[in-house]
């Protein structure tokens, strides 16, 4: 994976110039780049994912009132500033699949998008996963009401502050 700085530069290039960008044309006219927290190595982890004994299919509400289905896959546990935190990891259903980690934290509303942020986490060996909150991003509905985005379930609403990744779009 490219360095965090290169990753962010590529993302800004995509948002500002690509026809598949979530930004509307009038937003692109004034786009100068996304806003991010400074890199925070304390919020980059290699964690065990504890699979649930029963991996149920669940339905998540979206920002437009629609629903999307996921598999409730397992749980990760970590610490933020010596405070314990746990999140549920979901498996996307359909083409491409992948491990999906929607979450909300104590930065939502002021510093970050009020409806939460997302991560796709990468498997390592065994049940270990790379969970780097520096890569946390806003769902596309943060940029335009034309997008429909899953809202993080209550079990993924943290009391701690995740001061890493993408900030609120202005």
C-alpha positions in Angstrom: 0.0 0.0 0.0 1.3 3.5 -0.7 2.3 5.7 2.2 -0.5 7.5 4.0 0.6 10.8 2.4 0.5 9.3 -1.2 -2.9 7.6 -0.4 -4.4 10.9 0.6 -3.0 12.7 -2.4 -4.4 10.0 -4.7 -7.8 10.2 -3.0 -7.9 14.0 -3.4 -7.0 13.6 -7.1 -9.9 11.2 -7.5 -12.3 13.4 -5.7 -11.4 16.5 -7.6 -11.1 15.1 -11.1 -12.5 11.6 -11.6 -16.0 11.3 -13.2 -16.8 8.6 -10.6 -16.1 11.0 -7.7 -18.9 11.4 -5.2 -18.6 15.2 -5.5 -21.1 17.2 -7.6 -19.6 19.2 -10.4 -20.2 22.5 -8.5 -18.3 21.0 -5.5 -15.4 20.0 -7.7 -15.1 23.6 -8.9 -14.0 24.7 -5.4 -12.4 21.4 -4.2 -9.0 21.9 -2.6 -8.7 18.5 -0.9 -10.2 16.6 2.0 -9.4 17.3 5.6 -7.7 14.7 7.7 -6.4 14.3 11.3 -2.6 14.1 11.4 -1.3 10.6 11.1 -1.7 8.8 14.4 0.4 5.6 14.7 -1.4 4.8 18.0 -4.6 4.1 16.1 -3.1 1.5 13.7 -3.4 -2.0 14.9 -2.9 -5.7 14.1 -5.9 -7.3 15.9 -7.4 -10.6 16.4 -10.9 -10.9 14.9 -13.0 -13.2 17.1 -15.5 -14.8 14.7 -19.1 -15.1 16.1 -20.2 -18.6 16.7 -23.3 -17.8 14.7 -22.7 -15.3 11.8 -26.2 -13.9 11.2 -27.3 -11.9 8.3 -28.4 -8.4 9.5 -30.0 -5.4 7.8 -28.5 -1.9 8.2 -30.6 1.2 7.7 -29.1 3.7 5.2 -29.0 7.4 5.1 -31.9 7.5 2.5 -34.2 5.1 4.5 -33.3 2.1 2.4 -31.6 -1.0 3.8 -28.5 -3.1 3.0 -27.7 -6.6 4.2 -24.4 -7.8 5.8 -23.1 -10.8 7.7 -22.4 -10.0 11.3 -18.9 -11.7 11.2 -17.0 -11.1 14.4 -15.5 -8.7 16.9 -12.3 -6.8 17.5 -11.1 -5.3 20.8 -8.5 -2.6 21.3 -7.6 0.4 23.4 -7.7 4.1 22.7 -5.9 6.3 25.3 -6.1 3.3 27.7 -9.8 3.0 27.3 -11.2 -0.3 26.1 -13.1 -0.4 22.8 -14.9 -3.1 20.8 -16.3 -3.1 17.3 -18.3 -5.6 15.3 -16.9 -6.4 11.9 -19.3 -7.2 9.1 -18.9 -9.1 5.8 -20.2 -7.4 2.7 -22.6 -9.5 0.7 -22.3 -9.7 -3.0 -19.6 -9.0 -5.6 -16.2 -8.4 -4.0 -17.3 -9.2 -0.4 -14.9 -7.8 2.1 -14.7 -7.0 5.7 -16.6 -3.8 6.5 -16.2 -1.8 9.7 -18.7 1.1 10.0 -18.3 3.1 13.3 -19.2 6.2 15.1 -17.1 7.8 17.9 -17.0 10.8 20.1 -15.7 13.1 17.2 -18.9 12.7 15.2 -20.8 15.9 14.5 -18.1 18.4 15.3 -14.9 17.1 13.8 -16.1 14.2 11.7 -19.2 13.3 9.7 -22.2 13.0 12.0 -23.4 9.7 10.6 -20.1 7.9 11.2 -17.1 6.7 9.2 -16.0 3.4 7.6 -13.0 1.2 7.3 -12.3 -1.9 5.1 -10.0 -4.0 7.1 -7.4 -6.4 5.6 -6.8 -10.0 6.7 -3.3 -11.0 7.7 -2.4 -14.5 9.0 -4.9 -16.5 10.9 -7.6 -14.4 12.5 -5.4 -11.3 12.6 -6.4 -8.1 10.7 -4.8 -4.8 9.9 -7.1 -2.1 11.4 -5.7 1.3 10.6 -8.0 4.2 11.7 -5.8 6.6 9.7 -7.6 5.2 6.7 -11.1 5.8 8.2 -13.2 7.6 5.6 -16.5 9.3 5.2 -19.3 7.5 3.3 -20.3 9.1 0.0 -23.5 10.4 1.6 -21.3 12.9 3.5 -20.7 14.7 0.1 -24.2 14.5 -1.5 -27.7 13.4 -0.5 -27.9 11.4 -3.7 -25.9 8.6 -2.1 -27.3 5.9 0.2 -25.0 4.8 2.9 -25.3 2.3 5.7 -25.6 3.9 9.2 -23.3 2.2 11.8 -25.4 0.0 14.1 -25.6 0.8 17.8 -23.1 -1.9 18.7 -20.5 0.1 16.7 -20.9 3.5 18.4 -17.8 4.2 20.5 -17.6 6.5 23.5 -13.9 7.1 22.8 -12.5 9.6 20.3 -10.9 8.2 17.1 -8.7 11.1 16.1 -7.4 9.6 12.9 -8.6 9.5 9.3 -10.9 11.7 7.4 -12.6 14.8 9.0 -15.9 16.3 8.2 -16.3 17.6 4.6 -16.8 21.4 4.4 
